[in-house]
């Protein structure tokens, strides 16, 4: 199976260099890298040029910004049977692509494979939803994050395989574009499997020590995608309204208060505020939460 890695990038260069180095050492070689370059200053031109002898790179410069829009643009250019969306600041373990193909070969009905996100450690998880246990999952227990998701195009409901341009960095609601896509695909009946044994490394940027502003910004996307499906009268989304908008944030704040952790308390509070902000704003023309 050929794999198409669709990479949307803006503003990063050294981090991108680390990703490219990890792709050079992949044990599986039947893949292409489609770079949707939103930079206006040519800052990554020389970096990509230096890898053209060892990687199949398609460098596409665009005059728009927005992570979801850029990834959608890349989907249309993809020639692979499997599509993935690496972040420009993640790093692949050397056997990621080989093991991804092996999982799809082993499970003929599998449409979506989600792998583990690790904080540059073989045991410490990073951002997204992770577990020590592998298994199939549904829309009620979605796993991973957008850069850990792999999609087998010939096994998907292709009508649902697109990114909603309202979500993600550079869009109306920062964040949650991966969860919005995943929920929509699972709702259409596509089968999904999670395994922590396949490892992609990414710094943990969701930790509360990084500040409340980041949480406030990115949590709006969570509230907005919940509201999107609530507006469609999707009964299953009620679970996320209860969990993400009420129970989990309140329990986290209570625990932080009991342990006198003021930083974590503030972080959890702004998480709750951001989710409700996105939920209440979704669909209103004046709402704008661009990164």
BAFI-3210 file (N, C-alpha, C; in Angstrom, 3 decimals, decimal comma, padded with zeros to 6 digits):
// residues 291
n [1|2|3|4|5|6|7|8|9|10|11|12|13|14|15|16|17|18|19|20|21|22|23|24|25|26|27|28|29|30|31|32|33|34|35|36|37|38|39|40|41|42|43|44|45|46|47|48|49|50|51|52|53|54|55|56|57|58|59|60|61|62|63|64|65|66|67|68|69|70|71|72|73|74|75|76|77|78|79|80|81|82|83|84|85|86|87|88|89|90|91|92|93|94|95|96|97|98|99|100|101|102|103|104|105|106|107|108|109|110|111|112|113|114|115|116|117|118|119|120|121|122|123|124|125|126|127|128|129|130|131|132|133|134|135|136|137|138|139|140|141|142|143|144|145|146|147|148|149|150|151|152|153|154|155|156|157|158|159|160|161|162|163|164|165|166|167|168|169|170|171|172|173|174|175|176|177|178|179|180|181|182|183|184|185|186|187|188|189|190|191|192|193|194|195|196|197|198|199|200|201|202|203|204|205|206|207|208|209|210|211|212|213|214|215|216|217|218|219|220|221|222|223|224|225|226|227|228|229|230|231|232|233|234|235|236|237|238|239|240|241|242|243|244|245|246|247|248|249|250|251|252|253|254|255|256|257|258|259|260|261|262|263|264|265|266|267|268|269|270|271|272|273|274|275|276|277|278|279|280|281|282|283|284|285|286|287|288|289|290|291]
n.u [000,833|000,535|001,420|000,186|001,394|000,123|001,099|000,509|001,885|003,134|005,100|007,083|010,376|012,835|011,660|010,284|012,416|013,293|011,152|011,367|013,854|013,219|011,523|013,205|014,501|012,588|011,548|009,775|009,207|007,425|006,006|004,711|005,359|003,387|003,622|001,932|002,445|002,172|003,642|004,870|007,377|009,261|010,662|011,043|011,942|014,638|015,192|013,397|014,322|016,798|016,171|015,148|016,452|016,279|013,697|010,330|008,926|006,314|006,034|003,910|002,928|000,687|-001,760|-003,302|-004,346|-004,820|-005,269|-007,049|-008,140|-005,831|-005,044|-007,217|-006,832|-004,504|-005,433|-006,772|-004,656|-003,393|-001,971|-001,910|-003,063|-003,461|-003,933|-002,495|-002,005|000,573|001,867|003,781|005,631|006,104|007,577|008,360|008,587|010,956|009,739|007,092|005,469|005,727|004,551|002,004|000,985|001,087|-000,864|-003,210|-003,195|-003,587|-006,147|-008,745|-011,149|-010,707|-010,855|-009,853|-006,953|-005,492|-002,742|-000,292|000,531|003,462|005,483|008,213|009,285|009,419|007,444|005,862|002,925|001,763|000,005|-003,559|-005,868|-004,988|-004,142|-003,086|-003,942|-004,719|-007,273|-010,507|-012,576|-015,308|-017,497|-018,089|-015,904|-013,564|-010,234|-006,785|-005,330|-005,299|-002,793|-002,060|-003,683|-004,583|-005,848|-007,575|-008,313|-009,896|-011,603|-013,243|-016,132|-016,191|-017,529|-017,611|-015,026|-013,380|-012,086|-013,561|-013,635|-014,069|-012,784|-009,726|-006,260|-005,849|-008,396|-011,935|-012,589|-010,197|-008,508|-009,629|-010,249|-009,509|-010,968|-013,552|-013,653|-013,109|-015,279|-017,396|-016,763|-016,849|-019,505|-020,620|-020,241|-017,693|-014,937|-012,691|-009,468|-007,300|-003,891|-001,299|001,214|002,459|004,373|004,326|006,086|005,706|005,888|004,451|002,100|-000,203|-000,133|-000,858|001,029|001,894|000,260|-002,847|-003,963|-003,539|-005,080|-007,641|-007,979|-007,786|-009,708|-012,125|-012,710|-013,455|-015,902|-017,327|-017,416|-018,928|-021,336|-021,976|-022,743|-024,746|-026,611|-027,415|-029,034|-027,957|-028,045|-026,051|-024,085|-024,791|-023,525|-020,965|-021,541|-022,304|-019,956|-017,631|-018,376|-019,442|-019,074|-016,261|-014,540|-015,394|-014,780|-011,997|-011,345|-012,210|-010,490|-008,042|-008,423|-008,622|-006,055|-004,650|-003,565|-003,090|-002,426|-003,215|-005,901|-006,725|-006,160|-007,944|-010,317|-010,343|-010,365|-012,968|-014,416|-013,608|-014,641|-017,425|-017,663|-017,078|-019,159|-021,488|-021,068|-020,974|-022,015|-022,945|-022,716|-020,992|-019,053|-015,629|-012,627|-009,908|-006,555]
n.v [-001,196|002,174|005,127|008,321|011,177|013,988|017,118|020,014|023,188|026,009|028,631|027,152|025,737|024,491|022,474|021,114|020,095|018,066|016,244|015,509|014,231|011,983|010,702|009,989|007,792|005,815|002,442|001,435|002,183|002,964|005,614|008,966|012,436|015,145|018,449|021,125|024,272|027,118|029,315|032,592|033,529|031,805|030,206|027,477|026,419|025,777|023,800|021,705|021,232|020,094|017,531|016,224|014,235|011,962|011,602|011,336|014,138|016,404|019,664|022,147|025,387|027,629|030,283|030,773|030,442|028,187|025,202|023,000|023,561|023,473|020,790|019,510|020,377|019,005|016,348|016,049|015,846|013,525|010,325|007,914|004,826|004,951|007,630|010,185|012,728|014,201|016,305|019,349|019,445|016,978|013,689|010,680|007,345|004,904|002,653|003,240|003,554|001,043|-000,627|000,421|-000,250|-003,028|-003,435|-002,642|-004,573|-006,844|-006,521|-006,634|-005,184|-002,824|000,667|002,970|003,706|004,382|005,619|005,712|008,723|010,128|011,743|012,319|010,059|006,600|005,708|007,709|009,322|011,798|014,546|014,399|011,583|008,796|005,349|002,499|000,170|-001,711|-001,704|-001,942|000,946|003,253|006,024|006,912|006,634|007,986|007,942|009,066|011,746|014,266|013,990|011,400|009,705|007,392|006,723|004,444|004,732|003,276|001,910|003,549|005,645|007,710|010,069|011,312|011,932|014,508|017,672|019,870|023,219|025,132|024,442|024,010|025,166|028,511|028,823|029,425|028,232|027,278|024,245|020,786|019,761|017,213|015,520|016,208|015,253|012,510|011,719|012,058|010,185|007,786|007,786|007,233|004,572|003,504|001,405|001,481|001,305|001,300|001,461|001,465|000,629|001,497|004,297|007,786|010,755|013,715|016,886|017,521|019,720|020,404|020,551|021,925|023,679|025,232|027,365|029,297|030,612|029,219|026,915|028,080|029,028|026,716|024,980|025,998|024,865|022,271|022,623|023,731|021,694|019,815|021,216|021,412|018,781|018,405|020,222|018,818|017,012|014,695|012,068|010,706|012,565|013,751|012,440|013,544|016,163|015,916|014,750|016,273|018,934|019,268|017,199|016,189|018,617|019,897|018,005|017,955|020,554|020,483|018,546|019,872|022,043|020,762|019,800|022,084|023,222|025,782|026,580|024,440|024,492|026,932|026,393|024,256|025,580|027,521|025,796|024,774|027,178|027,852|025,685|025,991|028,509|028,060|026,282|027,832|029,774|028,555|028,483|031,056|033,985|036,060|035,018|034,472|032,947|033,005|031,707]
n.w [000,000|-000,864|000,867|001,573|002,919|004,159|004,704|006,340|006,717|008,498|009,486|010,815|010,896|011,887|013,446|011,457|010,069|011,792|011,578|008,849|008,836|010,355|008,597|006,532|007,587|007,688|007,704|005,896|002,549|000,560|000,158|-000,097|000,381|000,799|000,831|001,985|001,736|003,552|004,070|003,396|002,996|001,983|003,752|004,173|001,858|001,125|002,988|002,278|-000,313|000,177|000,839|-001,322|-002,753|-001,255|-000,402|-001,577|-002,441|-002,718|-003,192|-002,463|-002,835|-001,323|-001,274|000,898|004,362|007,136|008,756|008,341|005,819|004,254|004,554|003,375|000,763|000,197|000,297|-002,100|-003,830|-003,205|-003,867|-002,672|-001,082|001,576|003,795|005,769|008,305|009,249|011,858|011,605|013,586|014,681|015,200|013,608|014,756|013,603|012,482|012,006|009,593|008,357|010,256|010,368|007,809|008,083|010,067|008,727|006,708|008,203|009,165|007,333|007,121|008,319|008,515|009,701|011,414|014,492|016,228|018,942|020,747|021,848|024,310|023,339|024,494|025,355|026,974|028,117|027,527|025,177|023,771|022,968|023,026|024,706|025,454|027,359|026,349|023,499|020,926|019,246|018,642|019,234|018,365|020,864|022,425|021,414|020,063|020,130|018,152|015,575|014,126|014,591|013,223|010,683|007,459|005,450|002,243|000,386|001,991|003,286|003,888|001,449|000,992|003,401|003,969|004,529|005,608|007,907|007,339|009,239|011,522|013,428|013,471|012,495|011,617|012,161|014,612|016,740|016,758|017,268|014,748|013,957|015,677|014,939|012,286|012,771|014,414|012,622|010,619|012,074|012,817|010,383|010,147|009,726|010,534|013,306|014,823|017,617|018,568|020,940|020,441|018,140|017,483|017,576|018,005|019,908|021,339|024,535|024,494|025,704|028,387|031,605|032,577|030,518|030,290|030,441|028,269|025,879|026,309|026,506|023,907|022,186|023,190|022,380|019,939|020,608|021,966|019,833|017,860|019,191|019,425|016,720|015,971|017,805|016,864|014,684|015,755|016,827|018,870|020,229|020,742|023,051|025,092|025,061|025,639|028,292|029,382|028,465|028,820|031,290|033,484|033,483|033,406|035,787|037,769|037,477|038,258|040,896|041,989|041,629|043,328|045,798|046,070|046,213|043,910|042,146|039,531|037,916|038,505|037,377|034,703|034,137|034,569|032,495|030,378|030,576|030,214|027,597|026,088|026,470|025,373|022,651|022,091|022,448|020,543|018,064|014,703|014,675|012,849|013,551|015,103|015,727|016,071|015,352|015,133]
ca.u [000,000|001,251|000,943|000,327|001,498|-000,270|001,669|000,221|002,898|003,212|005,849|008,082|011,429|013,680|010,826|010,034|013,649|013,290|010,200|011,921|014,914|012,597|010,946|014,321|014,888|011,481|011,856|008,836|009,621|006,417|005,204|004,971|005,125|002,783|003,789|001,108|003,278|001,432|004,594|005,025|008,764|010,150|011,562|011,327|012,317|015,965|015,106|012,767|015,197|017,896|015,688|014,502|017,158|016,011|012,267|009,434|008,263|005,582|006,005|002,853|002,751|-000,681|-001,896|-004,287|-003,941|-005,831|-004,800|-008,033|-008,232|-004,601|-005,079|-008,198|-006,163|-003,567|-006,173|-007,080|-003,427|-002,825|-002,015|-001,793|-004,245|-003,558|-003,638|-002,281|-001,758|001,582|002,133|005,125|006,530|006,132|008,651|007,921|009,460|011,433|008,899|005,681|004,753|005,708|003,593|000,672|000,578|000,861|-002,150|-004,279|-003,187|-004,097|-007,559|-009,253|-012,287|-010,308|-010,805|-009,126|-005,999|-004,983|-001,559|000,004|001,296|004,390|006,208|009,626|009,577|008,777|006,423|005,066|002,049|001,707|-001,327|-004,555|-006,432|-004,171|-004,427|-002,103|-004,613|-005,141|-008,606|-011,437|-013,284|-016,467|-017,572|-018,260|-014,599|-012,618|-008,845|-005,747|-005,384|-005,262|-001,545|-001,870|-004,743|-004,294|-007,126|-007,533|-009,315|-010,827|-012,467|-013,973|-017,201|-015,431|-018,322|-017,366|-013,595|-012,953|-011,927|-014,434|-012,729|-014,340|-012,031|-008,285|-005,428|-006,060|-009,805|-012,837|-012,457|-008,882|-008,505|-010,714|-010,567|-009,352|-012,083|-014,751|-013,566|-013,191|-016,647|-018,233|-016,479|-017,351|-020,964|-020,988|-020,069|-016,328|-014,306|-011,468|-008,676|-006,216|-002,803|-000,216|002,504|003,041|004,683|004,671|006,548|005,252|005,966|003,167|001,793|-001,486|000,048|-001,325|002,151|002,117|-000,566|-004,284|-004,378|-003,561|-006,247|-008,846|-008,087|-008,012|-010,905|-013,310|-012,999|-014,166|-017,288|-017,966|-017,769|-020,039|-022,548|-022,283|-023,498|-025,976|-027,538|-027,915|-029,858|-027,236|-028,264|-024,812|-023,248|-025,181|-022,495|-019,861|-022,039|-022,210|-018,582|-016,657|-018,852|-019,930|-018,488|-014,796|-013,914|-015,723|-013,991|-010,603|-011,230|-012,354|-009,240|-007,009|-008,688|-008,316|-004,599|-004,084|-002,804|-003,777|-002,184|-004,087|-007,270|-006,969|-006,134|-009,195|-011,395|-010,358|-010,807|-014,433|-014,892|-013,387|-015,591|-018,748|-017,588|-017,226|-020,490|-022,496|-020,797|-021,004|-023,112|-023,225|-021,873|-020,003|-018,047|-014,344|-011,586|-008,709|-005,295]
ca.v [000,000|003,447|006,057|009,758|011,997|015,352|017,976|021,453|023,834|027,471|029,253|026,296|025,245|023,523|021,331|020,399|019,373|016,841|015,309|015,009|013,274|010,730|010,047|009,410|006,516|004,864|001,132|001,269|003,250|003,305|006,735|010,286|013,547|016,292|019,594|022,282|025,328|028,363|030,396|033,572|033,996|030,778|029,784|026,038|025,988|025,151|022,565|020,666|020,930|019,241|016,158|015,700|013,060|010,781|011,512|011,795|015,313|017,319|020,928|022,964|026,660|028,137|031,679|030,841|029,814|027,339|023,827|022,104|023,864|022,996|019,333|019,167|020,624|017,901|015,110|016,008|015,551|012,272|009,167|006,704|004,132|005,373|009,056|010,630|014,166|014,490|017,689|019,782|019,384|015,635|012,826|009,291|006,213|004,407|001,583|003,654|003,270|-000,408|-001,240|000,868|-001,100|-004,378|-003,447|-002,631|-005,875|-007,848|-006,249|-006,247|-004,268|-001,640|001,900|004,017|003,246|005,460|005,157|006,447|009,970|010,065|012,976|012,001|009,028|005,346|005,319|008,847|009,807|013,235|015,099|013,501|010,571|007,596|004,270|001,407|-001,004|-001,636|-002,228|-001,189|001,974|003,851|007,477|007,222|006,612|008,291|007,869|009,728|013,151|014,238|013,544|009,962|008,992|006,917|006,419|003,616|005,418|002,368|001,281|004,631|006,376|008,838|011,287|011,914|012,151|015,878|018,476|021,032|024,365|025,972|023,948|023,897|026,365|029,428|028,817|030,099|027,588|026,641|022,912|019,796|019,326|015,769|014,872|016,415|014,297|011,147|011,470|011,964|008,917|006,696|007,831|006,641|003,130|003,074|000,715|002,139|000,535|002,065|000,690|002,299|000,049|002,302|005,517|009,083|011,618|015,107|017,527|017,672|021,148|020,616|020,542|023,190|024,571|026,097|028,559|029,182|031,202|028,151|026,085|028,842|029,114|025,442|024,302|026,473|023,899|021,129|023,039|023,991|020,460|019,214|021,941|021,078|017,527|018,605|020,889|017,792|016,130|013,445|011,738|010,230|013,697|014,072|011,891|014,510|017,337|015,575|014,473|017,328|020,273|019,323|016,325|016,142|019,872|020,180|017,089|018,401|021,760|020,065|017,893|020,905|022,828|019,931|019,632|023,437|023,443|026,925|026,614|023,441|024,960|027,953|025,720|023,517|026,570|028,100|024,722|024,780|028,421|027,761|024,735|026,620|029,627|027,511|025,679|028,884|030,608|027,815|028,792|032,487|034,601|036,998|034,307|034,344|032,630|032,642|031,624]
ca.w [000,000|-000,853|001,889|001,301|004,124|003,810|005,743|006,283|007,545|008,524|010,566|011,444|010,021|012,578|013,815|010,216|009,766|012,597|010,972|007,599|009,173|010,793|007,423|005,782|008,181|007,730|007,122|004,779|001,635|-000,447|000,630|-000,639|001,297|000,131|001,727|001,658|002,334|003,706|004,331|002,310|002,951|001,450|004,833|004,179|000,502|001,118|003,776|001,462|-001,439|000,635|001,062|-002,530|-003,243|-000,425|-000,134|-002,644|-001,869|-003,596|-002,461|-003,052|-002,147|-001,441|-000,852|001,974|005,619|007,753|008,758|007,746|004,388|003,623|004,503|002,342|-000,512|000,012|000,035|-003,532|-004,557|-002,710|-004,762|-001,874|-000,573|002,971|003,967|007,145|008,422|010,269|012,243|011,210|014,743|015,263|014,714|013,476|015,033|012,310|011,948|012,015|008,363|008,157|011,175|009,953|006,686|008,617|010,766|007,722|006,041|009,149|009,453|006,000|007,176|009,074|007,726|010,423|012,419|015,336|016,957|020,170|020,739|022,976|024,593|023,129|025,471|024,966|027,948|028,567|026,463|024,904|023,584|022,421|023,915|024,598|026,390|027,336|025,802|022,102|020,683|018,407|019,393|018,586|018,544|022,281|023,115|020,339|020,486|019,356|017,756|014,117|013,513|014,838|012,514|009,330|006,818|004,243|001,437|-000,283|002,985|003,938|003,231|000,922|001,067|004,705|004,191|004,254|006,815|008,036|007,357|010,412|012,660|013,294|013,539|011,389|011,242|013,082|015,925|016,806|017,318|017,175|013,381|013,892|016,358|014,131|011,189|013,289|014,853|011,431|009,959|012,911|012,724|009,096|010,222|009,447|011,666|013,770|015,781|018,258|019,151|021,474|020,088|017,061|018,232|016,985|019,096|019,818|022,650|025,208|024,536|026,363|029,828|032,181|032,870|029,362|030,412|030,224|026,999|024,881|026,566|026,175|022,456|021,512|023,682|021,655|018,884|021,195|022,161|018,547|017,142|019,935|019,041|015,329|015,918|018,577|015,955|013,771|016,601|017,039|020,283|020,849|021,155|024,425|025,978|025,137|026,363|029,714|029,798|028,187|029,160|032,670|034,508|033,529|033,848|037,185|038,592|037,432|039,087|042,288|042,384|041,719|044,534|046,962|046,152|046,263|042,683|041,542|038,087|037,297|038,691|036,358|033,406|033,997|034,490|031,156|029,502|030,641|029,602|026,159|025,510|026,439|024,439|021,313|021,974|022,309|019,374|016,794|013,803|014,671|011,830|014,077|015,890|015,062|017,036|014,574|015,872]
c.u [000,874|000,601|001,201|000,313|001,242|000,130|001,324|001,200|002,871|004,031|006,918|009,130|012,288|012,890|010,532|011,251|013,707|012,326|010,784|013,025|014,313|011,973|012,039|014,632|013,719|011,867|010,947|009,012|008,543|005,489|005,620|004,665|004,616|002,802|002,942|001,692|002,505|002,338|004,693|006,486|009,748|011,064|011,882|011,787|013,635|015,948|014,512|013,658|016,313|017,477|015,114|015,197|016,824|014,541|011,489|008,572|007,553|005,346|005,016|002,694|001,337|-000,737|-002,972|-003,700|-005,125|-005,445|-005,762|-008,121|-007,008|-004,596|-006,087|-007,589|-005,209|-004,249|-006,434|-005,855|-002,861|-003,014|-001,991|-003,122|-004,502|-003,163|-003,480|-001,885|-000,713|001,634|003,543|006,081|006,454|007,282|008,127|009,004|009,800|010,547|007,422|004,959|004,672|004,653|002,169|000,157|000,274|-000,482|-003,312|-004,342|-003,824|-005,596|-008,231|-010,408|-011,952|-010,192|-009,921|-008,220|-005,468|-003,846|-001,283|000,817|002,142|005,208|007,718|010,132|008,876|007,666|005,486|004,248|002,097|000,260|-002,263|-005,060|-005,670|-004,555|-003,304|-002,652|-005,030|-006,560|-009,400|-012,159|-014,396|-016,452|-017,789|-016,956|-013,483|-011,192|-007,955|-005,951|-005,059|-003,951|-001,221|-002,898|-004,293|-005,598|-006,902|-008,661|-010,325|-011,759|-013,351|-015,240|-016,576|-016,212|-018,074|-015,897|-013,169|-012,814|-012,905|-013,558|-013,012|-013,444|-010,533|-007,577|-005,638|-007,491|-010,640|-012,702|-011,145|-008,995|-009,718|-011,042|-010,462|-010,502|-013,382|-014,779|-013,781|-014,618|-017,552|-018,024|-017,001|-018,875|-021,445|-020,749|-018,681|-015,684|-012,966|-010,796|-007,564|-005,159|-001,714|001,162|003,198|003,188|005,051|004,987|006,160|005,323|004,570|002,883|000,440|-001,352|-000,267|-000,199|002,437|001,193|-002,002|-004,726|-004,487|-004,790|-007,531|-009,064|-008,492|-009,260|-012,177|-013,701|-013,765|-015,641|-018,026|-018,331|-018,875|-021,355|-022,954|-023,142|-024,761|-027,034|-028,144|-028,767|-029,268|-027,312|-026,971|-023,945|-023,634|-024,181|-021,352|-020,290|-021,915|-020,771|-017,665|-017,074|-019,311|-019,061|-016,974|-014,165|-014,181|-014,908|-012,517|-010,388|-011,321|-011,073|-008,117|-007,181|-008,308|-006,814|-003,872|-003,183|-003,494|-003,595|-003,098|-005,552|-007,628|-007,038|-007,452|-010,384|-011,490|-010,681|-012,331|-015,014|-014,766|-014,375|-016,976|-018,780|-017,781|-018,605|-021,555|-022,308|-021,001|-022,247|-023,487|-022,223|-020,773|-018,895|-016,757|-013,265|-010,312|-007,472|-004,423]
c.v [001,256|004,374|007,481|010,505|013,446|016,271|019,437|022,164|025,349|027,899|028,405|025,880|024,185|022,285|020,474|019,568|018,057|015,799|014,691|013,981|011,936|009,985|009,398|008,006|005,533|003,549|000,816|002,458|003,680|004,396|008,013|011,323|014,729|017,462|020,751|023,459|026,647|029,541|031,319|033,961|032,946|030,160|028,290|025,532|025,220|023,834|021,433|020,256|019,968|017,791|015,531|014,466|011,799|010,619|011,953|012,914|016,075|018,599|021,861|024,235|027,183|029,561|031,845|030,214|029,032|025,886|022,888|022,318|023,331|021,471|018,852|019,325|019,465|016,576|014,957|015,641|014,177|011,137|007,848|006,083|004,481|006,843|009,358|012,096|014,443|015,982|018,064|019,850|018,028|014,848|011,389|008,327|005,538|003,335|001,958|003,203|001,779|-001,069|-000,800|-000,016|-002,513|-004,475|-003,453|-003,963|-006,950|-007,721|-005,737|-005,256|-002,957|-000,431|002,967|003,365|004,448|004,902|006,076|007,702|010,009|011,346|012,730|011,043|007,762|004,939|006,446|009,408|011,322|013,647|014,084|012,528|009,277|006,586|003,249|000,183|-000,763|-002,166|-001,367|-000,144|002,575|005,357|007,867|007,130|006,850|008,414|008,738|011,223|013,166|013,716|012,084|009,113|008,635|006,391|005,593|004,061|004,471|001,653|002,307|004,998|007,673|010,148|012,036|012,250|013,523|016,583|019,631|022,260|025,341|025,617|023,900|025,235|027,212|029,503|029,503|029,558|026,822|025,265|022,084|019,361|017,815|015,026|015,047|015,422|012,875|010,801|011,244|010,632|007,732|006,638|007,192|005,133|002,623|002,484|001,358|001,310|001,421|001,104|001,625|001,791|000,753|003,723|006,705|010,028|013,072|015,705|017,710|019,156|021,432|020,662|021,916|024,168|025,527|027,305|028,357|029,708|030,144|027,274|026,808|028,872|027,779|024,716|024,822|025,494|022,697|021,466|023,218|022,700|019,710|019,876|021,599|019,830|017,586|019,270|019,911|016,750|014,728|013,106|011,324|011,385|014,165|013,552|012,889|015,814|017,091|015,458|015,677|018,693|020,399|018,508|016,442|017,460|020,181|019,282|017,503|019,642|021,415|019,419|018,908|021,745|022,053|019,737|020,981|023,730|024,557|026,992|025,632|023,841|025,984|027,335|024,991|024,465|027,152|027,055|024,706|026,021|028,353|026,828|025,362|027,801|029,146|026,928|026,734|029,703|029,881|028,164|030,253|033,184|035,486|036,312|034,195|034,134|032,237|032,655|032,832]
c.w [000,000|000,159|001,431|002,624|003,719|004,960|005,479|007,211|007,388|009,728|011,223|010,423|010,708|012,987|012,595|009,821|010,534|012,028|009,708|007,851|009,588|009,620|006,568|006,283|008,332|007,059|005,945|003,836|000,635|000,096|-000,091|000,439|000,489|001,108|001,216|002,438|002,351|004,055|003,126|002,093|002,432|002,482|004,822|002,813|000,500|001,894|002,942|000,294|-001,048|000,841|-000,209|-003,095|-002,455|-000,052|-001,370|-002,073|-002,976|-002,800|-003,154|-002,218|-002,392|-000,877|000,209|003,236|006,185|007,615|008,040|006,235|003,650|003,513|003,467|000,948|-000,829|-000,275|-001,456|-004,373|-004,232|-003,704|-003,986|-001,506|000,894|003,044|005,450|007,135|009,511|010,588|011,808|012,397|015,435|014,633|014,697|013,981|013,700|011,685|011,879|010,753|008,071|009,041|010,876|008,818|007,174|009,330|009,772|006,976|006,917|009,380|008,173|006,021|007,885|008,155|008,363|011,458|013,168|016,180|018,147|019,942|022,014|023,079|024,523|024,201|025,004|025,921|028,345|027,404|026,353|024,719|022,932|023,467|023,682|025,674|026,299|026,617|024,365|021,957|019,726|019,263|018,552|018,812|019,996|023,069|022,103|020,876|019,595|019,186|016,272|013,523|013,814|014,094|011,092|008,724|005,547|003,325|000,803|000,695|003,703|003,181|002,726|000,958|002,378|004,947|003,680|005,595|006,784|008,245|008,501|011,593|012,363|013,354|012,289|010,918|012,317|014,508|015,959|017,451|016,944|015,755|013,231|014,544|015,573|012,970|011,686|013,711|013,642|010,711|010,762|012,866|011,420|009,053|009,903|010,702|011,999|014,849|016,322|018,777|019,679|021,086|018,939|017,590|017,343|018,130|018,839|021,214|023,232|025,400|025,165|027,886|030,414|032,481|031,709|029,349|029,995|028,863|025,907|025,062|026,171|024,669|021,839|021,994|023,024|020,550|019,394|021,375|020,849|017,829|017,873|019,528|017,598|015,256|016,768|017,702|014,947|014,498|016,711|018,529|020,979|021,349|022,559|025,441|026,151|025,801|027,859|030,176|029,671|028,723|030,600|033,626|034,584|033,970|035,318|038,121|038,623|038,293|040,567|042,802|042,548|042,974|045,785|047,160|046,150|045,062|041,894|040,029|037,364|037,419|037,614|034,973|033,140|033,865|033,072|030,089|029,430|029,957|028,083|025,483|025,400|025,476|023,007|021,076|021,711|021,040|018,055|015,981|013,760|013,757|012,392|014,850|015,092|016,112|016,322|015,462|015,565]
res [x|x|x|x|x|x|x|x|x|x|x|x|x|x|x|x|x|x|x|x|x|x|x|x|x|x|x|x|x|x|x|x|x|x|x|x|x|x|x|x|x|x|x|x|x|x|x|x|x|x|x|x|x|x|x|x|x|x|x|x|x|x|x|x|x|x|x|x|x|x|x|x|x|x|x|x|x|x|x|x|x|x|x|x|x|x|x|x|x|x|x|x|x|x|x|x|x|x|x|x|x|x|x|x|x|x|x|x|x|x|x|x|x|x|x|x|x|x|x|x|x|x|x|x|x|x|x|x|x|x|x|x|x|x|x|x|x|x|x|x|x|x|x|x|x|x|x|x|x|x|x|x|x|x|x|x|x|x|x|x|x|x|x|x|x|x|x|x|x|x|x|x|x|x|x|x|x|x|x|x|x|x|x|x|x|x|x|x|x|x|x|x|x|x|x|x|x|x|x|x|x|x|x|x|x|x|x|x|x|x|x|x|x|x|x|x|x|x|x|x|x|x|x|x|x|x|x|x|x|x|x|x|x|x|x|x|x|x|x|x|x|x|x|x|x|x|x|x|x|x|x|x|x|x|x|x|x|x|x|x|x|x|x|x|x|x|x|x|x|x|x|x|x|x|x|x|x|x|x|x|x|x|x|x|x|x|x|x|x|x|x]
***
